[in-house]
Amino acid sequence: MKKSILLLVFVCLVNLLIGSSVFAQTPPPTVSSPVYYCQGSTAVALTATPSPGATLNWYGIAAVGGTASSIAQTPSTTTVGSTSYYVSQTIGAVESTRSSIVVNVVADNGSKILLFRCDESQIALPSTRYDAVFFEWTNTSGVPNQYTYSYSIDGAAAINGNINNGTHLQVSGLTQGQSVTMTLYHTTYPCDRSVLTCTVPCNTLSTPTFDPIGPICSGDPAPTLPAASKEGIIGTWSPAIVNNTTSGTYVFTPNTNECARNQTISIVVNPNNPGFSDFSICSGNGAPTLDTTSPSGATGTWNPATVDDINSASYTFIPDPGQCATSQTIDVTVIPSNTLVDFDWEVTEAFVPNQKIAVSAIAAGGDYWYQLDDGLFQSNPVFEYVASGLHSITVKDQTGCSTPITKTDIMVVNYPKYFTPNNDGYNDYWNITELSAQPYAYIRIFDRYGKFLKQISPNGAGWNGTFNGHYVPADDYWFVIHYLENDIVKEFRSHFSLKR
């Protein structure tokens, strides 16, 4: 009986000790192994999942012994091969055995995921191209048909997974415009890591709307363009910042996942400068009325309110309150009227190659325009290469404050270079008619050998190309004219052509 009691006490004590922490075993942490890296790629720290309340102990490549660290190792990818890393966990004072994480570093042979593509035609019902995307690829010969993937919807948290003996992945439950970016590689060969984005097309496009931005004054703080429309459509603007000095149009481009059209906003920037300009008036011609509405549309008053048409002065426009306008001062210049009194002219000597008429305005000063006959006005008072005959000259003030003056009967004397005596009524006679007012002037005509043929008067009909009633041949003929210029008797010799 005594032995039975002692045996019972011993059994109870053993059970108590086995149930206590002295003999309890701590399980090892959970790990994912093996882990694959491509040679030379960037590795991340190893991971393990501890039990609740446990502390991880990292031992690097030490299967036994070594010094524990609370910091996980980052594998080296420099050398191709397999390396085992070890981690245990401690619960209370009891440490578990060590779990092994095998890291395989493989060489990069240039292989890639083949024909990695988006193929909406493969989307399985009940999904459609407007709520799902379908990734498809072709398996690489000689590499196990095992894949690791990670995808993110519009940049959200990544979803990870593995595919064995498959070459596609469908992501459903999407909305129009959403994009899915997928990273895919062979599980045992991470060197062929490839990235592809598939986007759900837009079945319909909405139109973003915005509250109008009213006109602003130049230089005022620029309004901020809204980041989203009234419907919540997010996008970007071009230009992104409002120019507060110039009116412009701004284009809103929705983000690709918004399934919306572009939209524009026009912002009017009203100038601060009223836009008046200095001007000139002729003295004594009556004072103009200053416009109380500026070219930019601002209204206001002037100080002084009335223009003085005798004296030059400055006038200040004062805008009415509440407008995009500042005060502006303009200068009104009063130009003396009727400064042009008369003009003289001088013609170069008769028969010179370049006949000129030089005009001199008789005035107290000023800028003038000059016109020969019906030609264009010019600022140069000299006309060159003027044709022989009578001409008119007009001089006018460039400011318009003087009455234009026109003079006629300005004579330029020269001789015709040829004539055609063929009895057609045109250019049948040769003469220097510009000297017809000189009754004592006369012209003697000779052939090229000096033979005298005819003497004519400038106030007569001229020579018809005959000698003693017979036509002379086409040729060059010489002449000598005796005439009066500036009360001086002069003689001029030259030649002309007879053409038949």
Helices and strands as residue ranges (DSSP letters): H 2-19, E 35-38, E 55-58, E 81-91, E 94-95, E 99-106, E 114-118, G 120-122, E 133-138, E 146-153, E 159-164, E 168-171, E 179-186, E 189-199, E 216-217, E 235-238, E 248-254, G 256-258, E 263-267, E 269-270, E 279-282, E 300-303, E 313-319, E 328-335, E 340-347, E 357-363, E 368-372, E 382-383, E 389-397, E 405-412, E 418-419, G 433-435, E 442-446, E 452-456, E 466-467, E 470-471, E 475-485, E 488-498
